[in-house]
Amino acid sequence: MTARTADRARYDRATADLDAPVAIVDLDAFDANAADLVRRAAGKPVRVASKSVRCRALLERALARDGFAGIMSFTLAESLWLARSGFDDVLLAYPSADRAAYADLAGDPKLAAAVTVMIDDPAHLRFIDAARDGGREEIRVCLELDTSLRLFGGRVRIGALRSPLRSPAQLAELARSVARTPGFRLVGIMAYEGHVAGVGDAVAGRPLRSRAIRLMQSAARRELAVRRAEVVRAVRAVAPDLEFVNGGGTGSVQHTAAEDAVTEIAAGSGLYVPRLFDNYTSFSGRPAALFAQPVVRRPGVGVVTVLGGGYPASGPAGADRLPVPYLPEGLRYDPQEGPGEVQTPLIGSPADDLLIGDKVWFRHAKAGELCERFDEVRLIEGDRVTATVPTYRGEGHTFL
């Protein structure tokens, strides 16, 4: 029996009394992945990226472990909700234009102490000031550095289109703007190297592309390590009490942690290990989050149809953004239909052993986005469901 076959048997036993669709998190795998993130961070705290988890109970589980500290959130409304729920260190990873949430932040000392907002433009300071609605609390801010790799004199750019701040001088100038503006305090720098942390470098069946990615990422890490250190020196000259320098992501934890300038690492997807994180040479994890769809039809030999399952992930449209049939092994999509909104045909010899009502287990492409499809997840230990916990959606929140 292969490990995957054994997992299928466990999951089927654990959920035998539950109708699909159903979402699970295997806590043995989740905890093993958490331990691996801490090991790779080599003593630097791991800040949990909430967008990759989207379940308060599992955020709490990760943060209860040694080596984890703080949350990196994705909207300001989410940040305030988490702070009101008792999380006392929430870094918003993206600038916000939520006036009402800024007014709440500026008017509540507990929220203002717990939440740090992201800026990369003096206009953000003006926007926040205009939204205060009389609130006088000091707003904690973090500056974001553009991590993209520029080649051939800047004619080629590799990396996400995020912050416009690239040079030490640019970040130092914005740091001075914060210092000159009453009601704000600069506490951190964030730099997310998505082209390193979020791009697999061992693409199945693509050896030349994989080698090109590894060469690019090696060059990107070298360039960024030098520039990030220079940026931190320049900003600390303006704000010597800077509390943190955040960097990294699941795919680059150990590389980013090796930089002296970085004080903490961000990671979240590595807890669930969705399918996009199968193609890395730097680490391997255990799939922890899965969902099951029920077999509802047997149209012919070598084919079954399950209910729904068309849950594409964000990013450039392509096959790598689709969930994959995972258990039983050997099933694949019908290329004429793919995963559908209300039904999904699956082909392959394992289909002949599946009966009406049996479960087919899938892995989603991106971590926390699975939770936007389910109100709750079943937590599995061994071959038992030991708890049922709500997702953000199950608590009535879809922040984006």
TIBARO-481336 format. One record per residue (C-alpha): residue in one letter; y negated, z, x. Coordinates in steps of 0.1 Angstrom, whole numbers. Last residue first. Example, Ala and Ser with C-alpha at 12.3 -4.5 7.8 and 13.67 -1.06 7.14 Angstrom:
% residues 2
<bakol aa="S" north="11" up="71" east="137"/>
<bakol aa="A" north="45" up="78" east="123"/>
This chain:
% residues 400
<bakol aa="L" north="-401" up="-8" east="-124"/>
<bakol aa="F" north="-400" up="29" east="-130"/>
<bakol aa="T" north="-371" up="27" east="-155"/>
<bakol aa="H" north="-370" up="63" east="-167"/>
<bakol aa="G" north="-353" up="78" east="-197"/>
<bakol aa="E" north="-330" up="103" east="-180"/>
<bakol aa="G" north="-301" up="79" east="-183"/>
<bakol aa="R" north="-322" up="52" east="-167"/>
<bakol aa="Y" north="-329" up="74" east="-137"/>
<bakol aa="T" north="-291" up="79" east="-136"/>
<bakol aa="P" north="-274" up="107" east="-155"/>
<bakol aa="V" north="-245" up="127" east="-141"/>
<bakol aa="T" north="-209" up="130" east="-151"/>
<bakol aa="A" north="-188" up="154" east="-131"/>
<bakol aa="T" north="-154" up="160" east="-116"/>
<bakol aa="V" north="-137" up="127" east="-125"/>
<bakol aa="R" north="-103" up="130" east="-109"/>
<bakol aa="D" north="-82" up="109" east="-85"/>
<bakol aa="G" north="-96" up="123" east="-52"/>
<bakol aa="E" north="-131" up="134" east="-61"/>
<bakol aa="I" north="-149" up="110" east="-85"/>
<bakol aa="L" north="-184" up="113" east="-99"/>
<bakol aa="R" north="-189" up="94" east="-131"/>
<bakol aa="V" north="-222" up="76" east="-133"/>
<bakol aa="E" north="-246" up="77" east="-162"/>
<bakol aa="D" north="-271" up="55" east="-181"/>
<bakol aa="F" north="-259" up="23" east="-165"/>
<bakol aa="R" north="-275" up="-10" east="-157"/>
<bakol aa="E" north="-305" up="2" east="-137"/>
<bakol aa="C" north="-281" up="23" east="-117"/>
<bakol aa="L" north="-266" up="-8" east="-102"/>
<bakol aa="E" north="-300" up="-15" east="-86"/>
<bakol aa="G" north="-295" up="16" east="-64"/>
<bakol aa="A" north="-274" up="-2" east="-38"/>
<bakol aa="K" north="-278" up="-39" east="-36"/>
<bakol aa="A" north="-250" up="-65" east="-41"/>
<bakol aa="H" north="-229" up="-46" east="-67"/>
<bakol aa="R" north="-193" up="-39" east="-61"/>
<bakol aa="F" north="-168" up="-46" east="-89"/>
<bakol aa="W" north="-137" up="-30" east="-103"/>
<bakol aa="V" north="-116" up="-48" east="-129"/>
<bakol aa="K" north="-103" up="-24" east="-156"/>
<bakol aa="D" north="-73" up="-30" east="-179"/>
<bakol aa="G" north="-81" up="-33" east="-216"/>
<bakol aa="I" north="-61" up="-65" east="-222"/>
<bakol aa="L" north="-35" up="-67" east="-195"/>
<bakol aa="L" north="-38" up="-76" east="-158"/>
<bakol aa="D" north="-8" up="-88" east="-138"/>
<bakol aa="D" north="-15" up="-125" east="-143"/>
<bakol aa="A" north="-51" up="-120" east="-131"/>
<bakol aa="P" north="-38" up="-110" east="-97"/>
<bakol aa="S" north="-30" up="-147" east="-90"/>
<bakol aa="G" north="-66" up="-158" east="-90"/>
<bakol aa="I" north="-94" up="-165" east="-115"/>
<bakol aa="L" north="-120" up="-143" east="-131"/>
<bakol aa="P" north="-139" up="-153" east="-162"/>
<bakol aa="T" north="-171" up="-133" east="-169"/>
<bakol aa="Q" north="-184" up="-124" east="-203"/>
<bakol aa="V" north="-216" up="-112" east="-219"/>
<bakol aa="E" north="-243" up="-120" east="-193"/>
<bakol aa="G" north="-220" up="-139" east="-171"/>
<bakol aa="P" north="-207" up="-137" east="-136"/>
<bakol aa="G" north="-199" up="-172" east="-123"/>
<bakol aa="E" north="-194" up="-200" east="-148"/>
<bakol aa="Q" north="-184" up="-233" east="-132"/>
<bakol aa="P" north="-174" up="-216" east="-99"/>
<bakol aa="D" north="-149" up="-194" east="-118"/>
<bakol aa="Y" north="-154" up="-161" east="-100"/>
<bakol aa="R" north="-128" up="-146" east="-77"/>
<bakol aa="L" north="-99" up="-122" east="-79"/>
<bakol aa="G" north="-78" up="-115" east="-48"/>
<bakol aa="E" north="-79" up="-77" east="-45"/>
<bakol aa="P" north="-76" up="-57" east="-77"/>
<bakol aa="L" north="-102" up="-44" east="-72"/>
<bakol aa="Y" north="-133" up="-59" east="-56"/>
<bakol aa="P" north="-148" up="-85" east="-79"/>
<bakol aa="V" north="-182" up="-92" east="-63"/>
<bakol aa="P" north="-216" up="-85" east="-76"/>
<bakol aa="L" north="-241" up="-113" east="-71"/>
<bakol aa="R" north="-270" up="-114" east="-47"/>
<bakol aa="D" north="-249" up="-130" east="-19"/>
<bakol aa="A" north="-243" up="-160" east="-41"/>
<bakol aa="G" north="-280" up="-169" east="-41"/>
<bakol aa="A" north="-314" up="-162" east="-56"/>
<bakol aa="P" north="-338" up="-148" east="-30"/>
<bakol aa="G" north="-341" up="-110" east="-35"/>
<bakol aa="S" north="-332" up="-88" east="-64"/>
<bakol aa="A" north="-296" up="-81" east="-75"/>
<bakol aa="P" north="-276" up="-100" east="-101"/>
<bakol aa="Y" north="-257" up="-80" east="-127"/>
<bakol aa="G" north="-236" up="-105" east="-147"/>
<bakol aa="G" north="-207" up="-81" east="-154"/>
<bakol aa="G" north="-203" up="-88" east="-191"/>
<bakol aa="L" north="-168" up="-82" east="-206"/>
<bakol aa="V" north="-139" up="-94" east="-185"/>
<bakol aa="T" north="-121" up="-127" east="-188"/>
<bakol aa="V" north="-87" up="-133" east="-172"/>
<bakol aa="V" north="-73" up="-163" east="-153"/>
<bakol aa="G" north="-42" up="-172" east="-134"/>
<bakol aa="V" north="-23" up="-186" east="-163"/>
<bakol aa="G" north="-45" up="-190" east="-194"/>
<bakol aa="P" north="-74" up="-176" east="-214"/>
<bakol aa="R" north="-64" up="-139" east="-210"/>
<bakol aa="R" north="-93" up="-122" east="-228"/>
<bakol aa="V" north="-109" up="-87" east="-230"/>
<bakol aa="V" north="-103" up="-73" east="-195"/>
<bakol aa="P" north="-127" up="-43" east="-191"/>
<bakol aa="Q" north="-155" up="-41" east="-166"/>
<bakol aa="A" north="-156" up="-15" east="-139"/>
<bakol aa="F" north="-185" up="-4" east="-117"/>
<bakol aa="L" north="-186" up="7" east="-80"/>
<bakol aa="A" north="-205" up="31" east="-58"/>
<bakol aa="A" north="-189" up="45" east="-27"/>
<bakol aa="P" north="-179" up="15" east="-6"/>
<bakol aa="R" north="-170" up="31" east="28"/>
<bakol aa="G" north="-193" up="24" east="58"/>
<bakol aa="S" north="-193" up="3" east="89"/>
<bakol aa="F" north="-219" up="4" east="116"/>
<bakol aa="S" north="-238" up="-17" east="142"/>
<bakol aa="T" north="-218" up="-49" east="138"/>
<bakol aa="Y" north="-230" up="-55" east="102"/>
<bakol aa="N" north="-218" up="-78" east="74"/>
<bakol aa="D" north="-205" up="-54" east="48"/>
<bakol aa="F" north="-239" up="-40" east="40"/>
<bakol aa="L" north="-248" up="-67" east="14"/>
<bakol aa="R" north="-217" up="-55" east="-6"/>
<bakol aa="P" north="-231" up="-21" east="-15"/>
<bakol aa="V" north="-227" up="9" east="9"/>
<bakol aa="Y" north="-234" up="38" east="-15"/>
<bakol aa="L" north="-249" up="62" east="10"/>
<bakol aa="G" north="-258" up="35" east="35"/>
<bakol aa="S" north="-282" up="21" east="9"/>
<bakol aa="G" north="-305" up="51" east="14"/>
<bakol aa="A" north="-321" up="52" east="48"/>
<bakol aa="A" north="-354" up="62" east="63"/>
<bakol aa="I" north="-354" up="77" east="98"/>
<bakol aa="E" north="-377" up="105" east="112"/>
<bakol aa="T" north="-398" up="113" east="143"/>
<bakol aa="V" north="-403" up="78" east="158"/>
<bakol aa="A" north="-423" up="76" east="190"/>
<bakol aa="D" north="-394" up="84" east="212"/>
<bakol aa="E" north="-375" up="54" east="200"/>
<bakol aa="A" north="-337" up="60" east="200"/>
<bakol aa="A" north="-338" up="68" east="163"/>
<bakol aa="T" north="-348" up="32" east="156"/>
<bakol aa="H" north="-317" up="19" east="173"/>
<bakol aa="Q" north="-293" up="44" east="157"/>
<bakol aa="V" north="-306" up="39" east="122"/>
<bakol aa="S" north="-309" up="1" east="123"/>
<bakol aa="G" north="-288" up="-11" east="93"/>
<bakol aa="T" north="-295" up="18" east="70"/>
<bakol aa="G" north="-333" up="16" east="75"/>
<bakol aa="G" north="-356" up="23" east="103"/>
<bakol aa="G" north="-390" up="40" east="107"/>
<bakol aa="N" north="-411" up="70" east="98"/>
<bakol aa="V" north="-436" up="86" east="121"/>
<bakol aa="F" north="-444" up="121" east="110"/>
<bakol aa="E" north="-469" up="150" east="108"/>
<bakol aa="L" north="-500" up="135" east="124"/>
<bakol aa="D" north="-521" up="164" east="137"/>
<bakol aa="P" north="-537" up="144" east="165"/>
<bakol aa="A" north="-554" up="120" east="139"/>
<bakol aa="V" north="-578" up="97" east="158"/>
<bakol aa="A" north="-560" up="97" east="192"/>
<bakol aa="R" north="-528" up="101" east="172"/>
<bakol aa="V" north="-535" up="67" east="157"/>
<bakol aa="A" north="-538" up="49" east="191"/>
<bakol aa="R" north="-507" up="67" east="205"/>
<bakol aa="V" north="-486" up="59" east="174"/>
<bakol aa="V" north="-497" up="22" east="176"/>
<bakol aa="E" north="-488" up="19" east="212"/>
<bakol aa="A" north="-453" up="34" east="206"/>
<bakol aa="R" north="-448" up="10" east="176"/>
<bakol aa="R" north="-458" up="-19" east="198"/>
<bakol aa="V" north="-433" up="-12" east="225"/>
<bakol aa="A" north="-404" up="-4" east="201"/>
<bakol aa="L" north="-414" up="-34" east="180"/>
<bakol aa="E" north="-410" up="-60" east="207"/>
<bakol aa="R" north="-376" up="-46" east="219"/>
<bakol aa="R" north="-362" up="-43" east="184"/>
<bakol aa="A" north="-374" up="-78" east="174"/>
<bakol aa="A" north="-358" up="-94" east="205"/>
<bakol aa="S" north="-325" up="-77" east="197"/>
<bakol aa="Q" north="-328" up="-87" east="161"/>
<bakol aa="M" north="-334" up="-123" east="168"/>
<bakol aa="L" north="-305" up="-125" east="192"/>
<bakol aa="R" north="-282" up="-108" east="167"/>
<bakol aa="I" north="-294" up="-132" east="139"/>
<bakol aa="A" north="-287" up="-162" east="161"/>
<bakol aa="R" north="-252" up="-149" east="169"/>
<bakol aa="S" north="-245" up="-145" east="132"/>
<bakol aa="R" north="-258" up="-180" east="124"/>
<bakol aa="L" north="-234" up="-194" east="151"/>
<bakol aa="P" north="-205" up="-173" east="138"/>
<bakol aa="R" north="-209" up="-182" east="101"/>
<bakol aa="G" north="-175" up="-176" east="84"/>
<bakol aa="A" north="-184" up="-141" east="74"/>
<bakol aa="V" north="-219" up="-132" east="84"/>
<bakol aa="A" north="-219" up="-106" east="112"/>
<bakol aa="D" north="-256" up="-98" east="118"/>
<bakol aa="G" north="-264" up="-84" east="83"/>
<bakol aa="V" north="-301" up="-83" east="75"/>
<bakol aa="G" north="-316" up="-51" east="61"/>
<bakol aa="A" north="-323" up="-29" east="91"/>
<bakol aa="V" north="-333" up="-57" east="115"/>
<bakol aa="H" north="-354" up="-80" east="93"/>
<bakol aa="G" north="-363" up="-50" east="73"/>
<bakol aa="E" north="-381" up="-32" east="101"/>
<bakol aa="Y" north="-398" up="-6" east="80"/>
<bakol aa="A" north="-428" up="10" east="97"/>
<bakol aa="M" north="-444" up="42" east="84"/>
<bakol aa="I" north="-472" up="62" east="99"/>
<bakol aa="G" north="-480" up="98" east="87"/>
<bakol aa="V" north="-503" up="126" east="78"/>
<bakol aa="L" north="-538" up="111" east="72"/>
<bakol aa="R" north="-558" up="134" east="50"/>
<bakol aa="F" north="-580" up="123" east="21"/>
<bakol aa="G" north="-607" up="139" east="-1"/>
<bakol aa="P" north="-637" up="130" east="20"/>
<bakol aa="T" north="-636" up="95" east="37"/>
<bakol aa="R" north="-645" up="94" east="73"/>
<bakol aa="A" north="-611" up="105" east="85"/>
<bakol aa="V" north="-594" up="79" east="63"/>
<bakol aa="S" north="-617" up="52" east="77"/>
<bakol aa="R" north="-609" up="64" east="112"/>
<bakol aa="A" north="-572" up="60" east="105"/>
<bakol aa="L" north="-580" up="25" east="92"/>
<bakol aa="E" north="-596" up="17" east="126"/>
<bakol aa="A" north="-566" up="32" east="145"/>
<bakol aa="L" north="-542" up="10" east="125"/>
<bakol aa="Q" north="-562" up="-22" east="133"/>
<bakol aa="A" north="-566" up="-13" east="170"/>
<bakol aa="P" north="-529" up="-5" east="174"/>
<bakol aa="S" north="-522" up="-40" east="162"/>
<bakol aa="R" north="-502" up="-51" east="131"/>
<bakol aa="L" north="-519" up="-40" east="98"/>
<bakol aa="P" north="-516" up="-66" east="71"/>
<bakol aa="S" north="-487" up="-46" east="56"/>
<bakol aa="R" north="-458" up="-62" east="37"/>
<bakol aa="L" north="-446" up="-98" east="40"/>
<bakol aa="A" north="-411" up="-90" east="52"/>
<bakol aa="G" north="-399" up="-102" east="86"/>
<bakol aa="I" north="-397" up="-132" east="109"/>
<bakol aa="R" north="-429" up="-151" east="116"/>
<bakol aa="V" north="-431" up="-184" east="135"/>
<bakol aa="R" north="-464" up="-199" east="144"/>
<bakol aa="G" north="-475" up="-166" east="159"/>
<bakol aa="G" north="-479" up="-178" east="194"/>
<bakol aa="F" north="-444" up="-192" east="195"/>
<bakol aa="L" north="-428" up="-161" east="180"/>
<bakol aa="R" north="-440" up="-133" east="158"/>
<bakol aa="L" north="-415" up="-105" east="148"/>
<bakol aa="S" north="-425" up="-86" east="117"/>
<bakol aa="T" north="-431" up="-48" east="119"/>
<bakol aa="D" north="-464" up="-46" east="99"/>
<bakol aa="L" north="-474" up="-10" east="102"/>
<bakol aa="E" north="-479" up="12" east="71"/>
<bakol aa="L" north="-504" up="41" east="71"/>
<bakol aa="C" north="-496" up="73" east="53"/>
<bakol aa="V" north="-519" up="93" east="30"/>
<bakol aa="R" north="-521" up="128" east="17"/>
<bakol aa="I" north="-547" up="132" east="-11"/>
<bakol aa="E" north="-569" up="162" east="-11"/>
<bakol aa="E" north="-572" up="177" east="-46"/>
<bakol aa="R" north="-605" up="171" east="-64"/>
<bakol aa="G" north="-595" up="155" east="-97"/>
<bakol aa="G" north="-625" up="144" east="-117"/>
<bakol aa="D" north="-609" up="112" east="-130"/>
<bakol aa="R" north="-594" up="105" east="-96"/>
<bakol aa="A" north="-590" up="67" east="-102"/>
<bakol aa="A" north="-622" up="56" east="-85"/>
<bakol aa="D" north="-612" up="76" east="-54"/>
<bakol aa="I" north="-577" up="60" east="-54"/>
<bakol aa="F" north="-592" up="25" east="-56"/>
<bakol aa="R" north="-617" up="32" east="-28"/>
<bakol aa="L" north="-590" up="45" east="-5"/>
<bakol aa="H" north="-567" up="15" east="-13"/>
<bakol aa="A" north="-596" up="-8" east="-5"/>
<bakol aa="P" north="-596" up="6" east="30"/>
<bakol aa="D" north="-563" up="-13" east="34"/>
<bakol aa="D" north="-527" up="-4" east="45"/>
<bakol aa="I" north="-521" up="26" east="22"/>
<bakol aa="M" north="-490" up="46" east="13"/>
<bakol aa="V" north="-491" up="78" east="-7"/>
<bakol aa="T" north="-478" up="113" east="3"/>
<bakol aa="V" north="-465" up="136" east="-24"/>
<bakol aa="A" north="-457" up="173" east="-23"/>
<bakol aa="A" north="-490" up="190" east="-16"/>
<bakol aa="A" north="-509" up="167" east="-41"/>
<bakol aa="L" north="-482" up="174" east="-67"/>
<bakol aa="K" north="-485" up="211" east="-64"/>
<bakol aa="P" north="-523" up="210" east="-63"/>
<bakol aa="D" north="-526" up="190" east="-95"/>
<bakol aa="G" north="-557" up="170" east="-104"/>
<bakol aa="A" north="-556" up="143" east="-76"/>
<bakol aa="L" north="-520" up="135" east="-83"/>
<bakol aa="D" north="-525" up="133" east="-121"/>
<bakol aa="A" north="-555" up="110" east="-116"/>
<bakol aa="Y" north="-535" up="89" east="-92"/>
<bakol aa="A" north="-508" up="86" east="-118"/>
<bakol aa="A" north="-532" up="74" east="-144"/>
<bakol aa="R" north="-547" up="48" east="-120"/>
<bakol aa="D" north="-514" up="33" east="-111"/>
<bakol aa="A" north="-523" up="6" east="-85"/>
<bakol aa="S" north="-498" up="18" east="-59"/>
<bakol aa="P" north="-491" up="11" east="-22"/>
<bakol aa="Y" north="-455" up="11" east="-13"/>
<bakol aa="A" north="-431" up="36" east="4"/>
<bakol aa="L" north="-443" up="67" east="-15"/>
<bakol aa="L" north="-433" up="97" east="7"/>
<bakol aa="V" north="-419" up="127" east="-13"/>
<bakol aa="D" north="-416" up="161" east="3"/>
<bakol aa="D" north="-413" up="190" east="-23"/>
<bakol aa="F" north="-386" up="178" east="-46"/>
<bakol aa="G" north="-387" up="203" east="-75"/>
<bakol aa="S" north="-385" up="181" east="-106"/>
<bakol aa="R" north="-423" up="179" east="-108"/>
<bakol aa="A" north="-422" up="163" east="-74"/>
<bakol aa="L" north="-396" up="139" east="-85"/>
<bakol aa="W" north="-416" up="129" east="-115"/>
<bakol aa="L" north="-447" up="125" east="-94"/>
<bakol aa="S" north="-430" up="102" east="-70"/>
<bakol aa="E" north="-414" up="82" east="-98"/>
<bakol aa="A" north="-449" up="76" east="-112"/>
<bakol aa="L" north="-461" up="67" east="-78"/>
<bakol aa="T" north="-434" up="40" east="-73"/>
<bakol aa="F" north="-407" up="34" east="-47"/>
<bakol aa="S" north="-399" up="68" east="-33"/>
<bakol aa="M" north="-389" up="79" east="3"/>
<bakol aa="I" north="-374" up="114" east="-1"/>
<bakol aa="G" north="-374" up="144" east="22"/>
<bakol aa="A" north="-351" up="159" east="48"/>
<bakol aa="F" north="-315" up="150" east="56"/>
<bakol aa="G" north="-297" up="162" east="88"/>
<bakol aa="D" north="-279" up="192" east="73"/>
<bakol aa="R" north="-267" up="183" east="38"/>
<bakol aa="A" north="-284" up="195" east="6"/>
<bakol aa="L" north="-306" up="165" east="7"/>
<bakol aa="A" north="-277" up="142" east="1"/>
<bakol aa="R" north="-264" up="161" east="-29"/>
<bakol aa="E" north="-299" up="164" east="-43"/>
<bakol aa="L" north="-304" up="127" east="-42"/>
<bakol aa="L" north="-270" up="124" east="-58"/>
<bakol aa="A" north="-280" up="146" east="-87"/>
<bakol aa="R" north="-314" up="128" east="-91"/>
<bakol aa="C" north="-298" up="94" east="-95"/>
<bakol aa="R" north="-317" up="63" east="-84"/>
<bakol aa="V" north="-298" up="59" east="-51"/>
<bakol aa="S" north="-312" up="29" east="-32"/>
<bakol aa="K" north="-346" up="32" east="-47"/>
<bakol aa="S" north="-346" up="69" east="-36"/>
<bakol aa="A" north="-347" up="61" east="1"/>
<bakol aa="V" north="-335" up="94" east="16"/>
<bakol aa="R" north="-354" up="106" east="47"/>
<bakol aa="V" north="-330" up="111" east="76"/>
<bakol aa="P" north="-340" up="138" east="101"/>
<bakol aa="K" north="-337" up="130" east="138"/>
<bakol aa="G" north="-308" up="147" east="156"/>
<bakol aa="A" north="-289" up="116" east="166"/>
<bakol aa="A" north="-297" up="94" east="136"/>
<bakol aa="R" north="-263" up="77" east="139"/>
<bakol aa="R" north="-245" up="110" east="133"/>
<bakol aa="V" north="-267" up="118" east="103"/>
<bakol aa="L" north="-260" up="83" east="88"/>
<bakol aa="D" north="-223" up="88" east="94"/>
<bakol aa="A" north="-223" up="121" east="77"/>
<bakol aa="A" north="-239" up="106" east="46"/>
<bakol aa="N" north="-213" up="78" east="46"/>
<bakol aa="A" north="-185" up="103" east="47"/>
<bakol aa="D" north="-201" up="122" east="19"/>
<bakol aa="F" north="-205" up="91" east="-3"/>
<bakol aa="A" north="-169" up="80" east="5"/>
<bakol aa="D" north="-154" up="114" east="-6"/>
<bakol aa="L" north="-179" up="114" east="-35"/>
<bakol aa="D" north="-166" up="82" east="-50"/>
<bakol aa="V" north="-195" up="71" east="-72"/>
<bakol aa="I" north="-185" up="56" east="-105"/>
<bakol aa="A" north="-199" up="32" east="-131"/>
<bakol aa="V" north="-182" up="24" east="-164"/>
<bakol aa="P" north="-180" up="-6" east="-186"/>
<bakol aa="A" north="-153" up="3" east="-195"/>
<bakol aa="D" north="-136" up="29" east="-217"/>
<bakol aa="L" north="-127" up="63" east="-202"/>
<bakol aa="D" north="-94" up="80" east="-206"/>
<bakol aa="A" north="-78" up="63" east="-176"/>
<bakol aa="T" north="-110" up="69" east="-155"/>
<bakol aa="A" north="-95" up="91" east="-128"/>
<bakol aa="R" north="-62" up="73" east="-128"/>
<bakol aa="D" north="-78" up="39" east="-125"/>
<bakol aa="Y" north="-101" up="51" east="-97"/>
<bakol aa="R" north="-72" up="65" east="-78"/>
<bakol aa="A" north="-49" up="35" east="-82"/>
<bakol aa="R" north="-78" up="12" east="-72"/>
<bakol aa="D" north="-84" up="33" east="-41"/>
<bakol aa="A" north="-48" up="31" east="-31"/>
<bakol aa="T" north="-49" up="-7" east="-35"/>
<bakol aa="R" north="-80" up="-7" east="-13"/>
<bakol aa="A" north="-63" up="14" east="14"/>
<bakol aa="T" north="-34" up="-10" east="14"/>
<bakol aa="M" north="0" up="0" east="0"/>
